[in-house]
């Protein structure tokens, strides 16, 4: 579908890509990995047509649509949130506007009759285009994507410019997903998403029918989405089939083979040079010496990527805290009329490893500030246990660094004496090496400041850590350094993170924050999700049918019950107040009730039929995607194209069935509320 042909890109004397040839097939889901600064963002920009290569070319089909999401820097204004997202369907919206214009013209008595026939023909053409493009499902599709990305329906009519930077990136992502380009390029799409939105995006991209190339530092997200990893390193691209976990294993095995070959090559070169140096000036060996010199000139040195350092260190010692670490009782916190926390109680004990989860804006950061003592509650109490030594990391921790200090001075001033020898190792683990340690904080980028703030926190003695999104702007290697450190940490840990892998590895308790309250779930995040899923299933089950009198009646009482039922079933004389009009009214009500029951049964039968058809189509989609993901599937274009076409048709059919199903669900909910 898209191909790089002998592509080269450099900035000054720094070469990022050197005569690279690479290909992306239709339906590929590629994770682009590599060390910071290797050129991943530059490659995405060249694929998007925003940057030009120094040599070589990017070959794309003429009809290919490309959508690109940068890491940040996008803003939207002038329209509501819903209008901004709907702009992904601008062609269909233009068709709709023209249809409305024709409708008005047809209703205009001053319009000449001979123009009506042409307008009706044009209207029919537009209507077919609108229907085939699923124009009638635009509102539903926009609502589904916006809700999945964490927007509340109450926000749909808010001006787009009122949303903050992170939400602006979500708007841009929503527009891209709704536009369904043939090649979707995503640079760190999960940076501004909470866990719920990440989980939704995983499912959406896993079933995306076209090609996706993404950069992400969330390994769980990569595992769930991609079917191929492309490693950008040493100015070249290397493909690995499978997800991120498989890539790590294969990459490490490949690097080990490469290091072995490099070692053997170096040993052989050393032996040849030793022979040359020994016999260089002996006439009887001149021919052999010249032969070996020519051989050395032809040797292509094996290049090995620098070995990734695994930093291991011990936290500075700190006195052990008492059993109770922190205790909130009936805490309330509000900002003007917005009540964030109300009547919240939370008890934290020594050794707890608690992850705070919930959608953005639910109050996680507010709760962290309450726990750290940075903000006092409006009502309720906060108490700290015996010998608690607390370190906290806020979302804006990077902005609190002294800009006048160097990187090394920042860590040196914050570390205990016994930790000073570890400063260089810690800085290396967080990608500060060589002269980088002498840079002023004022010249560091936002990501570099965050990494420095995390490193500084690790060097301070404490027995309780409160971390609010410490993994933001960390690459995978830096996350591993932080994760290893926290796994070895012997104190109490409370943290917020939108990295699923990070949460899975660390948390032993989950606190769900939302709707002004908190709920504690003992166990891992996977167990929390299982509980939520099964609780949701239980809540969605139909209410059991009421037990009939026969079922409730003990066997010994059955004859008496039957006698009572026989007496009750006999016609009763009309009461004195049972007038004919009253009887007619009751009959009409009873007839209406029976009619409503018949309608409800028909609607439920239709709903069940739709669910069965959706399940059948989705099963067929999964089978086709399994076939499409097999190696060599696209080698025979003539054989693969009908399968790809069938997959695309099924995806649209599933979308149409889902639209019908959701409309029917809403109709049933309205009938239930009216009754």
Residue pairs with C-beta under 8 A, 6 or more apart in sequence:
1 23
1 24
1 25
1 26
1 28
1 60
1 61
1 64
1 182
1 183
1 211
2 23
2 24
2 47
2 58
2 59
2 60
2 61
2 64
2 183
2 211
3 21
3 22
3 23
3 24
3 58
3 59
3 60
4 20
4 21
4 22
4 23
4 56
4 57
4 58
4 59
4 237
5 21
5 56
5 57
5 58
5 59
6 19
6 20
6 21
6 55
6 56
6 57
7 17
7 19
7 20
7 21
7 22
7 46
7 53
7 55
7 56
7 57
7 58
8 15
8 17
8 18
8 19
8 20
8 53
8 54
8 55
8 56
9 15
9 16
9 17
9 39
9 42
9 43
9 46
9 51
9 53
9 54
10 16
10 54
15 235
16 38
16 39
16 42
16 43
16 235
17 39
17 42
17 43
17 53
17 232
17 235
17 236
17 237
18 235
18 236
19 55
19 56
20 56
20 235
20 236
20 237
22 230
22 237
22 239
24 30
24 183
24 211
24 213
25 211
25 634
26 182
26 210
26 211
26 634
26 644
27 209
27 210
27 211
27 628
27 644
27 647
28 211
28 212
28 213
28 227
28 228
29 205
29 206
29 208
29 211
29 212
29 214
29 225
29 226
29 227
29 228
30 211
30 212
30 213
30 214
30 226
30 227
30 228
30 229
30 230
31 214
31 215
31 216
31 222
31 225
31 226
31 228
31 229
31 230
31 243
31 244
31 247
32 40
32 43
32 44
32 213
32 214
32 215
32 230
32 232
33 40
33 215
33 222
33 229
33 230
33 231
33 232
33 244
33 247
33 476
34 40
34 231
34 232
34 233
35 233
35 475
35 477
36 431
36 475
38 232
38 233
39 232
40 187
40 215
40 232
41 70
41 71
41 187
41 215
42 51
43 232
44 68
44 185
44 187
44 213
44 215
45 51
45 68
46 52
46 53
46 58
47 58
47 66
47 68
47 183
47 185
47 213
48 66
48 68
48 185
49 58
49 66
50 68
60 66
60 183
63 182
64 182
64 183
65 179
65 181
65 182
65 183
66 181
66 182
66 183
66 185
67 176
67 179
67 181
67 183
67 184
67 185
68 176
68 185
68 187
69 169
69 172
69 173
69 176
69 185
69 186
69 187
69 189
70 187
71 187
71 188
71 191
72 165
72 169
72 191
74 168
74 169
74 171
74 172
75 161
75 165
75 168
76 84
76 160
76 161
76 163
76 168
76 171
76 172
77 159
77 160
77 161
78 160
78 161
79 87
79 159
79 160
80 156
80 157
80 158
80 159
80 160
81 146
81 151
81 155
81 156
81 157
81 158
81 159
81 160
81 163
81 171
82 142
82 146
82 156
82 157
83 160
84 160
84 171
84 175
85 142
85 145
85 146
85 171
85 174
85 175
85 178
86 93
86 138
86 139
86 142
86 178
87 93
87 175
88 142
88 174
88 175
88 176
88 178
88 179
89 133
89 135
89 138
89 178
89 179
91 133
92 129
92 130
92 133
92 135
92 138
93 138
95 126
95 129
95 130
95 133
95 135
96 130
96 135
98 126
99 123
99 126
99 127
99 130
102 119
102 122
102 123
102 126
103 123
105 111
105 119
106 116
106 119
106 120
106 123
111 119
129 135
130 136
134 141
134 652
134 655
134 656
134 659
136 659
137 655
137 656
137 659
140 659
140 662
140 663
141 178
141 655
141 659
142 174
142 178
143 153
143 156
144 662
145 174
145 177
145 178
145 204
146 156
146 174
147 153
148 197
148 200
148 201
148 204
149 170
149 173
149 174
149 193
149 197
149 200
149 201
150 170
150 193
150 194
150 196
150 197
150 359
150 360
151 167
151 170
151 174
155 163
160 168
160 171
163 170
163 171
165 192
166 191
166 192
166 360
167 192
167 360
169 191
169 192
170 192
170 193
170 197
173 186
173 189
173 201
176 184
176 186
177 184
177 204
180 208
180 209
180 210
181 210
182 210
182 211
183 210
183 211
183 212
183 213
184 208
184 210
184 211
184 212
184 213
184 214
185 213
185 214
186 212
186 213
186 214
186 215
186 216
187 214
187 215
188 215
188 216
188 217
189 201
189 214
189 216
190 198
190 201
190 216
190 218
190 221
190 498
191 472
191 473
193 201
193 498
194 358
194 359
194 360
194 498
195 357
195 498
195 500
195 503
196 359
197 359
197 360
198 218
198 221
198 498
198 500
199 500
201 221
202 221
202 224
202 225
205 212
205 214
205 225
206 224
206 225
207 621
207 625
207 651
209 647
209 648
209 651
212 225
212 226
214 225
214 226
216 222
217 471
217 474
217 475
217 476
217 479
218 499
218 500
218 501
219 244
219 245
219 476
219 501
220 499
220 500
220 501
220 504
221 500
222 229
222 243
222 244
223 243
223 244
223 245
224 243
226 243
226 244
227 241
227 242
227 243
227 629
228 239
228 240
228 241
228 242
229 239
229 240
229 242
229 243
229 244
229 246
229 247
230 237
230 238
230 239
230 240
231 237
231 238
231 239
231 240
231 247
231 251
233 305
234 303
234 305
238 254
240 246
240 247
240 250
240 251
241 631
242 250
255 304
255 305
258 302
258 304
259 304
261 302
262 302
262 304
265 299
265 301
265 302
269 296
269 299
272 292
272 295
272 296
273 296
275 288
275 289
275 292
276 289
276 292
276 293
276 296
279 285
279 288
279 289
280 289
308 477
309 425
309 428
309 429
310 480
310 481
310 484
311 425
311 426
311 428
311 429
311 481
311 484
312 484
313 419
313 422
313 425
313 426
313 458
313 485
314 488
315 458
315 461
315 462
315 485
315 488
315 489
315 490
315 491
316 415
316 416
316 418
316 419
316 459
316 460
316 461
317 418
317 461
318 389
318 461
318 462
318 463
318 491
319 387
319 389
319 463
320 350
320 387
320 463
321 350
321 385
321 386
321 387
321 388
321 389
321 463
321 464
321 491
321 492
322 350
322 385
322 386
322 387
322 388
323 349
323 350
323 385
324 347
324 348
324 349
324 350
324 385
324 386
325 348
325 349
325 350
325 352
325 384
325 385
325 388
325 464
325 492
326 346
326 347
326 348
326 371
326 382
326 383
326 384
326 385
326 388
326 464
326 494
327 346
327 347
327 348
327 381
327 382
327 383
327 385
328 344
328 345
328 346
328 347
328 370
328 371
328 377
328 380
328 381
328 382
329 345
329 380
329 381
329 383
330 343
330 344
330 345
330 379
330 380
330 381
331 341
331 343
331 344
331 345
331 346
331 370
331 377
331 379
331 380
331 381
331 382
332 339
332 341
332 342
332 343
332 344
332 377
332 378
332 379
332 380
333 339
333 340
333 341
333 363
333 366
333 370
333 375
333 377
333 378
334 340
334 342
334 378
339 516
340 363
340 366
340 516
341 363
341 366
341 367
341 370
341 377
341 516
341 517
342 516
342 517
343 380
343 516
343 517
344 367
344 380
344 516
344 517
344 518
345 380
346 367
346 371
346 511
346 518
346 520
348 354
348 371
348 492
348 494
349 492
350 385
350 463
350 491
350 492
351 491
351 492
352 492
352 493
352 494
352 508
352 509
353 492
353 493
353 506
353 507
353 508
353 509
354 493
354 494
354 495
354 507
354 508
354 509
354 510
354 511
355 495
355 496
355 497
355 503
355 506
355 507
355 509
355 510
355 511
355 525
356 364
356 367
356 368
356 494
356 495
356 496
356 511
356 513
357 364
357 496
357 503
357 510
357 511
357 512
357 513
357 525
357 528
358 364
358 512
358 513
358 514
359 514
362 513
362 514
362 515
363 513
363 514
363 516
364 468
364 496
364 513
365 394
365 395
365 468
365 496
366 375
367 513
367 518
368 392
368 394
368 466
368 468
368 494
368 496
369 375
369 394
370 377
370 382
371 382
371 466
371 494
372 390
372 392
372 394
372 466
373 382
373 384
373 390
374 392
374 394
376 382
384 390
387 463
388 463
388 464
389 461
389 462
389 463
389 464
390 462
390 464
390 465
390 466
391 457
391 460
391 462
391 464
391 465
391 466
392 465
392 466
392 467
392 468
393 453
393 454
393 457
393 465
393 466
393 467
393 468
393 470
394 400
394 468
395 468
395 469
395 472
397 450
397 453
397 457
398 446
398 449
398 450
398 452
398 453
399 449
400 453
401 410
401 441
401 449
401 452
401 453
401 456
402 410
402 441
403 440
403 441
403 442
404 440
404 441
404 442
405 413
405 440
405 441
406 437
406 438
406 439
406 440
406 441
407 427
407 432
407 436
407 437
407 438
407 439
407 441
407 444
407 452
408 423
408 427
408 437
408 438
410 441
410 452
410 456
411 423
411 426
411 427
411 452
411 455
411 456
411 459
412 420
412 423
414 456
414 459
414 460
415 422
415 423
415 456
415 459
415 460
416 459
416 460
416 461
419 459
422 459
423 459
424 437
426 455
426 458
426 459
427 433
427 436
427 437
427 455
429 455
429 477
429 478
429 481
430 451
430 452
430 454
430 455
430 474
430 478
430 481
431 448
431 451
431 475
431 477
431 478
432 448
432 451
432 452
432 455
441 449
441 452
444 452
446 473
447 473
447 474
450 472
450 473
450 474
451 473
451 474
451 478
454 470
454 474
454 478
454 482
457 465
457 467
457 470
458 482
458 485
462 491
463 490
463 491
463 492
464 491
464 492
464 493
464 494
465 486
465 489
465 491
465 492
465 493
465 494
465 495
466 494
466 495
467 493
467 494
467 495
467 496
467 497
468 495
468 496
469 496
469 497
469 498
470 482
470 495
470 497
471 479
471 482
471 497
471 498
471 499
471 502
474 482
479 499
479 502
483 502
483 505
483 506
486 493
486 506
487 505
487 506
493 506
495 506
495 507
497 503
500 525
503 525
504 524
504 525
504 526
507 524
507 525
508 522
508 523
508 524
509 520
509 521
509 522
509 523
510 520
510 521
510 523
510 524
510 525
510 528
511 518
511 519
511 520
511 521
512 518
512 519
512 521
512 528
521 527
521 528
521 531
523 531
549 561
549 565
550 558
550 561
553 561
596 671
596 675
599 671
600 668
600 671
603 664
603 667
603 668
603 671
604 668
606 664
607 661
607 664
607 665
607 668
610 657
610 660
610 661
610 664
611 661
613 657
614 654
614 657
614 658
614 661
617 650
617 653
617 654
617 657
618 654
620 650
621 647
621 650
621 651
621 654
624 643
624 646
624 647
624 650
625 647
627 633
627 643
628 640
628 643
628 644
628 647
633 640
633 643
634 640
